[in-house]
Amino acid sequence: MKMNALSFFSCRQPVFLPEVRYTNKIKEPADLKLSIIVPVYNTQQYLKNCVESILSQPFKDYELLLVNDASSDHSLEAAHALERQDSRITVYDKPHGGLGDTRNFGAQRAQGEYLLFIDSDDWIGEDTLFKVMEPTLKAQADLTVFNFIRENETDSISRLCTLPIHTPTDDAAINEIVLKEQIGPDAGSTPWRSVDMLGCAWRRLYRREWFLQHHLSYPDEQKVMLEDRPVSIMAHFYSKKTLFLDVPLYHYRYNPDSLSTRYRPEKMQKLSYCFQLVESFLKDKNINGKLRDRHMAWYLRNAAHSALVNVFSTGNKRDKRGKKAEIQNILTDPLLKRAAKSRYLCKGTAADRVIYRVISSGSVGLVYTFYRWYADKLRQHTEKQ
């Protein structure tokens, strides 16, 4: 029997992979308010800083799961060394499955009332965990969204990243706005256009029972790019109470050099699958009709645009002819042709209108010339930051 993307994504049974658990700690689920899940993959040099930022928190009612995703460096040994120092830490070692699979692995084994995902090369702010947990527990929120600080590795400049709303709030109308903004951009220019990392897994706190009840599960990042976006969209749809706080809990390690140099040869295909997962969900919930144009705008403005910039990454060693062939493949994508028929972005910003006209032209030569220029400008901007 064939299954569509949504049914495979949301209804599959958890796969329990072979694991090695190195402690015999006894935890009482009723006593645990929080499970912190840290996927670990080749981040030996960052792991101690991440874990120490957690252990130093005044809020102590948590378990910390360090889930090693078959690291090839000494991350597992570093995790064990930290485990020996604190009884709240449990180390798991599993076969390599990617970030989403590792988050799922941890969520299935967590015992706390709430889930928090932290990437092992990031960290959390001093005395911030209590400021998020106290109002969340009081509100019994399904979902809590907080702010973060972007830490630029190249120049050590920090930037607070917030949402254009008044906080704290659990206004359902705000939750609806955030849901729509993740699905696709507003037609015009709004403050939401400058919001960073809106759909990231790590800027949210999830009530564990609710998370598992709705079968929230991260897809395979080998097939899907932005694997946390579909889950965040589903989470905001299912949430009966979403709490928004102004606490800068999370510190995200940002490296602009890697973004401009790293080339991903299957980027368009992976972003297409991300689109399909979301579209299947929207159709299943009978809300695709009113959000279709917004979602198609995301595919053109975010997915195709990002894939075309990727063609001119310094990591792409193809010659001009090879890059034009890659552009041709992107422009002939059936989903992109569908997105180009929508005139939603014609009402957008000046940048929206230019990108829409260039991509919807279908001209390989025009797209090549524009995105070569655009990628150069982007690199120059990055170097100045």
Beta strands, then each sheet from edge to edge (+ up, - down):
strand 1: 20-21
strand 2: 34-40
strand 3: 62-68
strand 4: 89-93
strand 5: 114-117
strand 6: 123-124
strand 7: 143-152
strand 8: 158-161
strand 9: 204-207
strand 10: 242-254
sheet 1: 1+ 4- 3- 2- 5- 9+ 7- 8+
sheet 2: 1+ 4- 3- 2- 5- 9+ 7- 10- 6+
end
